[in-house]
Amino acid sequence: MQLATGRLLALMFPIVMTVVNLSSIAVVWFGAHRIDSGGMAIGDLTAFLAYLMQIVMSVMMATFMFMMVPRAEVCAERIQDVLDTESSVVPPAASVTELRSHGHLEIRGAGFRYPGAEEPVLKSIDLTARPGRTTAVIGSTGSGKSTLLGLVPRLFDATDGQVLVGGVDVREVDPVLLAKTVGLVPQKPYLFAGTVASNLRYGNPDATDEELWHALEVAQAKDFVTKLEGGLDAPIAQGGTNVSGGQRQRLAIARTLVQRPEIYLFDDSFSALDYATDAALRAALARETAEATVVIVAQRVSTIRDADQIIVLDEGRVVGSGRHAELMAANQTYREIVLSQLTEAEAA
């Protein structure tokens, strides 16, 4: 249907212009004979041509309107449907503006089901993360890792159980406080049109240039930003399309570091980095986030093998929890994931 509509629109303009030009030629042809025989003045022919062009152009515009109005109407209905959609994440009526503890994250029996879905994405998830410790979440594609992380900053709310930050259910926390407390680096980071500095200051509008450079250094982004023309003032296109995927990830990590939240959530944020940069970044992050709570979702085993706690997800359920060596010995799911990436010797 779209292809047929596109073809019709592509043909319409040349057809209409052909009719306009043929009409002008016909008027001049017959008018010239009338002028030659003395039956018409040149001014009358000029006026007739002007009137003809006005009529034909109006018909042409009306033709385009007949094509565009129905499409615009459908688009307007879709936009209105979006505007009329009520958010499933509702701000609390009485917001909690002060947390009971700092950096403590707890997920109690959390589950999540998309509207209309036959099966839930997450089922009875229990997880506890504390300051100074790194918790990793690993699992096969589609096991619910990103969905689990999205529950913490309330990208959507758990349909079962609770998610607590600082001892308070996130559904009761003031949204501004929650945004300051939780820093999320998404799987596909997004940069806004502006400069490197303006993007980094989304995390903290009052950050100094020294703080920005420090965050870039920790995120292993200082070298390539220094080489950009303008440095911190180098332009960034909408969506970060003028930088590579790995550079986008590092800038997004630096933006979160500038924010300095109590809880860091990294949703497979190192996937576009080479192994050397990944290792250097993780080492620098460990020093920078030593007092914070860190939760990492990753596909690479090398990224999470040194975590204090590794949570193994399979089909939306927790099927294992512990350190790398413990899981290698006792959890078949984790062992299969590890051995799909590393040899037995490397895994040991």
Phi, psi and omega per residue, in radians:
M1 nan -0.821 3.121
Q2 -1.099 -0.672 3.140
L3 -1.147 -0.730 3.125
A4 -1.135 -0.704 3.114
T5 -1.126 -0.721 3.121
G6 -1.109 -0.709 3.111
R7 -1.126 -0.726 3.141
L8 -1.100 -0.744 3.119
L9 -1.144 -0.652 3.138
A10 -1.168 -0.589 -3.137
L11 -1.411 -0.473 -2.998
M12 -1.082 -0.807 -3.068
F13 -1.095 -0.869 3.111
P14 -1.104 -0.606 3.123
I15 -1.128 -0.816 -3.126
V16 -1.114 -0.744 -3.140
M17 -1.156 -0.573 3.066
T18 -1.119 -0.753 3.109
V19 -1.096 -0.736 -3.136
V20 -1.072 -0.844 -3.094
N21 -1.185 -0.687 3.088
L22 -1.129 -0.641 3.102
S23 -1.129 -0.719 3.132
S24 -1.133 -0.724 3.134
I25 -1.116 -0.737 3.142
A26 -1.097 -0.742 -3.139
V27 -1.103 -0.804 -3.139
V28 -1.118 -0.690 -3.117
W29 -1.081 -0.937 -3.110
F30 -1.269 -0.584 3.119
G31 -1.151 -0.630 3.140
A32 -1.076 -0.703 3.104
H33 -1.145 -0.654 3.127
R34 -1.187 -0.699 3.119
I35 -1.154 -0.696 -3.124
D36 -1.119 -0.608 3.134
S37 -1.492 -0.056 3.132
G38 1.454 0.174 -3.132
G39 -1.527 -0.075 -3.116
M40 -2.637 2.492 3.077
A41 -1.506 2.718 3.120
I42 -1.087 -0.640 3.131
G43 -1.087 -0.647 3.111
D44 -1.119 -0.702 3.119
L45 -1.128 -0.750 3.124
T46 -1.077 -0.782 3.121
A47 -1.100 -0.724 3.140
F48 -1.090 -0.727 3.097
L49 -1.079 -0.742 3.139
A50 -1.094 -0.780 3.122
Y51 -1.118 -0.713 3.137
L52 -1.070 -0.765 -3.135
M53 -1.109 -0.689 3.109
Q54 -1.089 -0.752 -3.113
I55 -1.162 -0.828 -3.086
V56 -1.154 -0.700 3.120
M57 -1.143 -0.630 3.094
S58 -1.138 -0.734 3.096
V59 -1.090 -0.707 3.132
M60 -1.091 -0.783 3.132
M61 -1.134 -0.664 3.110
A62 -1.123 -0.647 3.111
T63 -1.103 -0.775 3.093
F64 -1.108 -0.665 3.133
M65 -1.122 -0.689 3.110
F66 -1.066 -0.525 3.119
M67 -1.430 -0.668 -3.004
M68 -1.496 -0.574 -3.072
V69 -1.047 -0.854 3.114
P70 -1.029 -0.674 3.131
R71 -1.189 -0.713 3.114
A72 -1.126 -0.611 3.132
E73 -1.135 -0.751 3.109
V74 -1.113 -0.751 3.120
C75 -1.084 -0.724 3.133
A76 -1.103 -0.672 3.116
E77 -1.128 -0.689 3.136
R78 -1.169 -0.737 3.106
I79 -1.090 -0.727 3.140
Q80 -1.126 -0.654 3.090
D81 -1.058 -0.711 3.114
V82 -1.146 -0.778 -3.125
L83 -1.136 -0.532 -3.118
D84 -1.471 -0.183 -3.117
T85 -1.266 2.218 3.126
E86 -1.465 2.374 -3.141
S87 -1.172 2.425 3.083
S88 -1.360 -0.274 3.103
V89 -1.723 1.727 -3.054
V90 -1.711 2.235 3.086
P91 -1.057 2.488 -3.119
P92 -1.161 2.576 3.126
A93 -1.161 -0.713 3.097
A94 -2.152 1.669 -3.029
S95 -1.286 2.502 3.004
V96 -1.496 2.129 -3.070
T97 -1.821 0.040 3.107
E98 -2.546 2.221 -3.095
L99 -1.455 2.664 -3.108
R100 -1.308 -0.556 3.101
S101 -2.477 2.930 -3.055
H102 -1.979 2.236 3.051
G103 1.390 0.085 -3.095
H104 -1.593 2.197 3.115
L105 -2.120 2.254 3.125
E106 -2.428 2.321 3.079
I107 -2.054 2.102 -3.061
R108 -1.993 1.930 3.048
G109 0.903 0.618 -3.042
A110 -1.303 2.459 3.048
G111 -2.415 2.728 3.116
F112 -2.542 2.319 3.109
R113 -2.298 2.227 3.068
Y114 -1.215 2.548 -3.134
P115 -0.969 2.225 3.114
G116 1.470 -0.080 -3.114
A117 -1.328 2.526 3.129
E118 -1.317 -0.642 -3.109
E119 -2.113 2.505 3.074
P120 -1.232 2.645 3.098
V121 -1.366 -0.680 3.122
L122 -2.139 2.511 -3.099
K123 -2.384 2.041 2.996
S124 0.863 1.005 -3.131
I125 -1.520 2.232 3.033
D126 -2.095 2.269 -3.103
L127 -2.720 2.407 3.068
T128 -2.283 2.241 3.115
A129 -2.250 2.367 -3.064
R130 -2.168 2.796 3.112
P131 -1.033 2.501 3.126
G132 1.437 0.023 -3.128
R133 -2.175 2.602 3.105
T134 -1.916 2.151 3.102
T135 -1.907 2.253 -3.130
A136 -1.976 2.545 3.089
V137 -2.145 2.192 -3.119
I138 -2.360 2.682 3.137
G139 3.052 3.013 -3.141
S140 -1.259 2.915 3.111
T141 -1.062 2.290 3.132
G142 1.504 0.173 -3.116
S143 -1.449 -0.136 3.065
G144 1.802 0.291 -3.071
K145 -1.140 -0.891 -3.121
S146 -1.141 -0.647 3.107
T147 -1.083 -0.720 3.122
L148 -1.048 -0.799 3.141
L149 -1.151 -0.606 -3.130
G150 -1.147 -0.333 3.119
L151 -1.234 -0.479 -3.032
V152 -1.235 -0.884 3.110
P153 -1.477 0.171 3.123
R154 1.124 0.762 2.925
L155 -1.154 -0.492 2.941
F156 -2.738 2.792 -3.072
D157 -1.717 2.549 3.075
A158 -1.087 2.387 3.097
T159 -1.477 -0.285 3.055
D160 -2.426 2.680 3.063
G161 1.255 -2.861 -3.058
Q162 -2.372 2.646 2.970
V163 -2.154 2.064 -3.066
L164 -2.003 2.311 3.050
V165 -2.083 2.136 -3.105
G166 1.080 0.501 3.116
G167 1.438 0.099 -3.099
V168 -2.151 2.392 3.081
D169 -1.051 2.295 -3.078
V170 -1.061 -0.394 3.123
R171 -1.274 -0.194 3.134
E172 -1.880 -0.140 -3.075
V173 -1.430 2.459 3.052
D174 -1.012 2.266 -3.074
P175 -0.977 -0.629 3.136
V176 -1.171 -0.746 3.110
L177 -1.128 -0.714 3.132
L178 -1.112 -0.695 3.132
A179 -1.140 -0.587 3.107
K180 -1.332 -0.525 -3.055
T181 -1.432 -0.614 -3.052
V182 -1.957 2.197 3.076
G183 -1.986 2.071 -3.093
L184 -1.931 2.234 2.971
V185 -1.829 1.849 -3.025
P186 -1.271 2.924 -3.118
Q187 -1.103 -0.660 3.083
K188 -2.056 1.527 -3.062
P189 -1.115 2.563 -3.112
Y190 -2.094 2.284 3.063
L191 -1.916 2.593 -3.086
F192 -1.754 2.729 3.097
A193 -1.086 2.295 -3.111
G194 2.741 -2.353 3.101
T195 -2.152 3.018 3.070
V196 -1.026 -0.784 -3.104
A197 -1.111 -0.782 -3.112
S198 -1.122 -0.594 3.092
N199 -1.211 -0.732 3.141
L200 -1.166 -0.589 -3.089
R201 -1.351 -0.030 2.957
Y202 -1.089 -0.506 3.094
G203 -1.279 -0.617 -3.133
N204 -2.729 1.776 -3.077
P205 -1.037 -0.393 -3.069
D206 -1.680 0.125 -3.089
A207 -1.152 2.439 3.110
T208 -1.449 2.915 3.102
D209 -1.068 -0.630 3.129
E210 -1.098 -0.695 3.114
E211 -1.170 -0.639 3.114
L212 -1.146 -0.782 3.139
W213 -1.136 -0.635 3.113
H214 -1.128 -0.760 3.122
A215 -1.105 -0.701 3.106
L216 -1.121 -0.663 3.135
E217 -1.141 -0.768 3.122
V218 -1.119 -0.689 -3.119
A219 -1.392 0.110 -3.140
Q220 1.040 0.592 -3.135
A221 -1.985 -0.064 -3.059
K222 -1.104 -0.706 -3.071
D223 -1.076 -0.845 -3.070
F224 -1.324 -0.491 3.089
V225 -1.218 -0.651 3.095
T226 -1.065 -0.612 -3.121
K227 -1.371 -0.283 3.113
L228 -1.232 2.523 3.114
E229 -1.207 1.981 -3.108
G230 1.853 -0.253 3.122
G231 1.087 -2.101 3.132
L232 -1.107 -0.413 3.129
D233 -1.618 0.167 3.111
A234 -1.133 2.407 -3.089
P235 -1.249 2.519 3.040
I236 -2.100 2.218 3.134
A237 -1.324 2.814 3.110
Q238 -0.999 2.194 -3.105
G239 1.454 -0.043 -3.134
G240 1.218 0.569 -3.078
T241 -1.258 -0.238 3.133
N242 -1.657 0.178 3.012
V243 -2.239 2.806 -3.094
S244 -1.326 2.975 3.135
G245 -1.074 -0.745 3.112
G246 -1.140 -0.661 3.102
Q247 -1.172 -0.670 3.078
R248 -1.064 -0.770 -3.135
Q249 -1.081 -0.753 -3.114
R250 -1.193 -0.650 3.082
L251 -1.167 -0.649 3.101
A252 -1.159 -0.677 3.082
I253 -1.136 -0.756 3.108
A254 -1.075 -0.687 3.112
R255 -1.047 -0.716 3.109
T256 -1.219 -0.630 3.103
L257 -1.143 -0.627 3.081
V258 -1.091 -0.610 3.138
Q259 -1.160 -0.590 -3.107
R260 0.945 1.055 3.106
P261 -1.338 3.008 3.084
E262 -1.470 -0.458 -3.124
I263 -2.196 2.141 3.103
Y264 -1.796 2.263 3.075
L265 -2.072 2.041 3.135
F266 -1.972 1.882 -3.091
D267 -1.656 1.546 -3.127
D268 0.866 0.812 -3.006
S269 -1.478 0.063 -3.106
F270 -2.060 0.168 -3.000
S271 -1.157 -0.512 -3.088
A272 -1.609 0.091 -3.108
L273 -1.684 2.576 3.031
D274 -1.272 2.890 -3.012
Y275 -1.099 -0.644 -3.126
A276 -1.172 -0.797 3.120
T277 -1.144 -0.687 3.104
D278 -1.015 -0.838 -3.124
A279 -1.118 -0.775 3.133
A280 -1.118 -0.685 -3.136
L281 -1.158 -0.768 -3.136
R282 -1.118 -0.670 3.122
A283 -1.141 -0.745 3.125
A284 -1.190 -0.682 3.120
L285 -1.117 -0.664 -3.132
A286 -1.028 -0.677 3.109
R287 -1.272 -0.697 -3.057
E288 -1.253 -0.579 -3.054
T289 -1.888 0.449 -3.058
A290 -1.041 -0.561 -3.100
E291 -1.709 0.001 -3.073
A292 -1.836 2.957 3.048
T293 -1.607 2.261 -3.089
V294 -2.153 2.225 3.052
V295 -2.144 2.175 -3.076
I296 -2.100 2.217 2.933
V297 -1.769 2.246 -3.076
A298 -2.601 2.697 3.009
Q299 -1.692 -0.556 3.131
R300 -1.353 2.214 3.102
V301 -1.154 -0.625 -3.116
S302 -1.078 -0.433 -3.120
T303 -1.306 -0.507 -2.979
I304 -2.101 0.024 -3.024
R305 -1.144 -0.424 -3.132
D306 -1.677 0.166 -3.131
A307 -1.145 2.654 3.121
D308 -1.199 -0.498 3.139
Q309 -2.570 2.295 3.102
I310 -2.047 2.182 3.100
I311 -1.797 2.217 -3.134
V312 -1.809 2.122 3.104
L313 -1.839 2.487 3.046
D314 -2.581 2.046 -3.120
E315 0.925 0.748 3.041
G316 1.424 0.085 3.141
R317 -2.109 2.651 3.023
V318 -1.409 2.038 -3.118
V319 -1.939 0.034 3.112
G320 -3.019 2.630 3.130
S321 -2.679 2.359 3.126
G322 2.715 -2.903 3.099
R323 -1.572 2.982 -3.039
H324 -0.976 -0.885 -3.081
A325 -1.103 -0.704 -3.136
E326 -1.111 -0.784 -3.107
L327 -1.207 -0.622 3.100
M328 -1.073 -0.575 -3.094
A329 -1.487 -0.507 -2.961
A330 -2.127 -0.176 -3.047
N331 -2.098 1.976 -3.069
Q332 -1.179 -0.666 -3.140
T333 -1.081 -0.829 3.138
Y334 -1.126 -0.710 -3.112
R335 -1.089 -0.706 3.124
E336 -1.126 -0.712 3.125
I337 -1.110 -0.778 -3.107
V338 -1.122 -0.828 -3.070
L339 -1.262 -0.241 3.031
S340 -1.336 -0.246 -3.119
Q341 -2.035 -0.528 -3.048
L342 -2.212 2.763 2.998
T343 -1.370 2.934 3.127
E344 -1.032 -0.688 -3.138
A345 -1.186 -0.747 3.128
E346 -1.145 -0.680 -3.132
A347 -1.147 -0.547 -3.141
A348 -1.338 nan nan
